[in-house]
């Protein structure tokens, strides 16, 4: 079994432009994510970036990176281009780790990979317990609604993904920025047109739901903060600098 980890990254994020190159403890956010993925030791790790500055930064810090087109609508389209350019035969699963999750837990990455290997699922991701009520209405915190309550080392089916939640009588979790695709599912996903639901909510995982691709979810032990805004960056910087 072979898993390839690809981290999509770009400088042109609307809410926090240039965020992959922001420094914490002297290391860029994108290089922190690369090193986390490498330490998970589940397979080769590559950053797929639309900007040469990101590629240069990752390589300067000892990582691997590849330049991709600037015309991709989603991160998944970017990782598929990178996979085709890389020419790595024998890969069975592609792990898509978001480039703005420098605090993602290595054990959670390993757990998702193990679940995919053990169950041969189409597409897997992680959800964690929502600890603060304000996150239910915070649109930058994506929520996943699952068929059954999430458990460690057990997959359940995702029913929906939302940015805002008003009805709390469901299994609702914080969705983490990580996906693991079987190769067949990744090829199918990128061949599909973006759906109205996906475009309206700015959530590419809804393209899978809308096309009957089953997304399986397992419980993450930790809830890392993703870097979406200046406030997120300041909060994460404080935590990571304190820990070091």
Steps between C-alpha positions, in 0.01 A plus 500: 500500500630841413380842617629822347447821701445815292456842664330760276610858561461848349577859599174654381269408791235774523478527878875484572714551187850353518419277798710195396816711538414654838762395755459326837816420693702598191324246275225572247150358556528284188832353618348425843221306325752318278704390801188383686401288199853363470508408870175305459711264287215365287660570161685751284397865554481767227373859508300594186512879461388752241773745609875461448562679833331212686695236305827682575413539869415131547816387321712745703368330815590154368157400364369393160274724292366522146360796304144466369257707292340817640166409341374236743164560666573272798789347691401152382537600136847631590611178670384293202713708262796455737442124517500472120820707473677298771452163326502282813387149398338272757329777699162378630394792722559874485492692828398863444623696802405868507796737507352717777484237778846527668364357827337185359572198720732239347309216666175620341665498155624144563156392623326626186756324281455173691120516468530550124746211464288269716161576344600585139254789513448749217567816698577565867541801726510605867255667736552617858281596794372860494592651835377859457140584411597805292671265249158372386429837337861590411509460122877445484458186715359232270264250663440139397172323579541123530261205490625359833699648790872515423736257669877450501610240242152461352361648178149641463335666200489879457148621419577868442754781548396850605649834596214599735285274715162592647362155588706321765307172516756315289852357513687822424879526507777741407633393159879494472684598181615158389372242247622161388388384153529163333658555158177407317300745712747784447489449121119493509477807724713726279307390189173628650374855454471723803145478639275795588512388863881498498528845339235656726657373822866511383545138617649263244405190704137569404592402143562148633174492701301633200643223278443213744865456592497378861712704737593308815596681820697390805551687827809715546633526854599863459340809347776703333436862404529560126656828388216686324534850643753731661343414838553128436863561411564703816333232716693212340828692514455553875422131562784363285757746635394423857535123438849543359 
